[in-house]
Structure formats: structure tokens, C-alpha cells
Amino acid sequence: MATTAPGEQTTMTSTRLSVVRTARDALTALPSLVYLGVVTALWIWAIVVSNMPQPDGSFAAVVPFMATAPVSLLMLGLPDHLAFLVAASALGALVNAFVIGWCYRTLRARPAS
């Protein structure tokens, strides 16, 4: 069993806290929250349209998948079940929201030239 020096434990803990803080800050940025709201609205729209007796309603779920691409499209190789489709879209939305929030926070933190 390996032991860690007291300094290593502090470094690992501070690194974990830094990662959690970065993720929290990125996902709570205003553009990230707006993006997640839009994706939620698209899924609600897709569910409503799919339940209407229209011939075009069956393709409504394509729109939220395009909004959460590329991660959601990579996850489409999962088994064909509604839970996997929702999980793929949710993971894609979270990854994209993180990237949007991280870019927003990084660009806002840059000093003015």
C-alpha cells in the first residue's frame, strides 16, 4: 500500500477543488444557462410535435440532437432505447455548456489591451 506525503494530499485536494470550481463556474455562466434553456425548450418542442398527428413529427428529435452535437452524435452508437437517446443528448448539452461557459469566463478574464 502506497503512502502519500502530507504535501501530496494537499495538492490532490486542491486540484480536485480547482476542477470542481472550474466546472461550477463554467456551467453557471449566463451563456451556458441560456444554452441549456434552449436545449430544454427544443426537447419540449420535439416531444410536443412528435405527439401530434403529422407526418413530419417523427423527425423532430433531430433538432435537439443537432443542438447538442458533436457529443450527442458520437453517443448514438448506444443501444436503441429512449433512455440512451436522452442520456446522449444530456451529455452533449452538458459538455457544450461547459465549453461555452469556460470560453465565456476565459474571455471575460482577459485584461483589456
N, C-alpha and C positions, 0 to 999 in steps of 0.2 A: 504494500500500500504506500503510495507516494505521499509525502507531506509537502506542504507549501509553506514558504516563509511568510511571516506576517505582512511584509510589503506586497507580496504577490496577491494575497487575499484582498487587500485594499484596492489594488489595481483592477482585479477582476470585478469587484463590486462596483467600482466607479465606472468601469467600462459598460457594465450592464445598465447602470442608471443612465449613462450617457445615451445608450442606444434607445432605451425606453423614452427618455426625454425627447430625443430627436424624432422618434416615431409619433409621439403625442403631439409635439409642436407641428409636425408636418400634416397630421390628419385633422388638426383643429384649425388650420389656417382657413380663412374665408373662402378662397378659391376651391379648396378641397371640399369644404362643406357644400358649396354650391354645386360642384360636380356630383357629389354623392346624392344631392337632392334631385338633380336632373336625371341621374340613372334610376333612382327610385320612381320618379314620375314616368319615365319611359317604360319601366316594368309594369306599373299600374295601367298605363295606356295599353300595353301589349296584352295584358290579361283581359281587359275590358273588350278590346277589339277581337280577341280570339274567341270570346264567348258570344259574339254577335253572329247572326246567320248571314255571313258574307263570304264570298269566295276568296277574298284577299286576306282575311283574318288569320289564316294559318301561317303566314309569313311575318306576322307582327313581332315575333320574338327575335327576328333577325336584327331589328333596330337596336335593342339593348345590348346585344352581343357585339355589334359594331362599335357601340359607345364604350364598351369595356375591353376592346381589342388592345393589344395583341394577346394578353394573358388568357382571356376567356376563349379565344380561338385555339390556343395551344391546348387547353384543357378539354376540348371537345372530343378527344380520343377516349375519354372515360366512358363507362357503360351508359347505354341509352336509358336514362331514368331521370325523372323530373328533378330529384334532389341533386344529382350531379350537374345538371344544367344550371340550376340556381347557384350551386357552390362555385362553378366555374365563373359565372358572371359576377358573383360577390367577390371572389378572389381577384378577378380582373379589376373590378371597381376599387377595391382597397389598394391594390398596387398602383393603379393610375392616380388615385387620390394622394397617396404618399409621395409619388414623384411630383405631382403638381404642387403640393404643399411644400416639399423640400425646395423646389426651384423658386417658389414664391418667397420663402423665408431667406434663401441664399441671396437672391437678387435684391431684396429689401435691405439686407445687412451690409451690402457693398457700400463703401464710402463714396460720396459724390466727388467727381473729378473736377 
